[in-house]
Amino acid sequence: MKISIVFISLIAIILGYLYFFTGYKSAFEADQQCHYELRLQSVELEGLGCDHDLETNQWILYQKGINDKPSQVVERYRY
């Protein structure tokens, strides 16, 4: 029983570390990365854009929908 509690705690600590310490340190860094990827991928994909989502603290690289279809998220940049 103690081993399973230790194992679950260890997994929770690792996941917490990955979530909180792998994002960008500021909105500026996330913005710069999003626009950099926008320039790189605009050759391959058409209708790309970057947008800032204030609720989730991230920049989103997306491909605009065609014929009234919803946009598709290409990548998220969490900060």
N, C-alpha and C positions, 0 to 999 in steps of 0.2 A: 504494500500500500504506500509506504514512504517513497519507494523508488518511482512509482507512477506520479506522485505529486512533484517530486524533484524533476522528473522528465518533462512534465507538462509546464512547470515553471521555467525550465530551461528553454523550451520551445517558445514560450511567450516572450521571454527576454530577447531571444534572437529575432523574432518577428518584429518586436517593438524597435529594436535597434535598426533593422532594415527599413522600417517605415519612416522613422523620425530622422535618421541620419544619412539617407541616400538622396534626398531631394536637394534642390538648389537653396542657397542661403538667403536669397532675396528675390523679390519680384523682378528686379532689373536683370539678374542673371538668367532667370527663366524666360523673360521676354527676349533677351538677346539670343538665347539658344533657339527659341521658337522661330524667330525671324531668320536666323542662320539656316536652319533646316528648311524653311520655306524657300529660300533662294536655291538651296541645293536640289530639292525635290521638285521644284517647279518645272524643270526640264522633263521629268518623267510623268508627273501627274498634273492634270489641268484643274484650274479653279481652286487652288489652295488659299487658305487664309489663316491668320492667327487671331485669337480672341482671348481676353482675360476674363476668367470666371472668379468673381469676388467671393462667392459662397464657399468654394472649395479650395481657394488659394492656389490656383494653377493657371498656366497659360495652356491653350489648346490649339494644336495644329489640326486643321480640318479641311476636308475636301467638300466644296459646295455641292449640294444636290442638283441633279438635272431633272427637268420635267416635273417640278413640284415634289420631288423625292427629298427626304431629309438628308442633311449633311452627315458625312461619315467622319468620325474622329480618327485621325491618323496617329497622333501621339499626344501625350499629356506631359506637362513640365510642372511638377509640384514644387512649391517652395515653402 
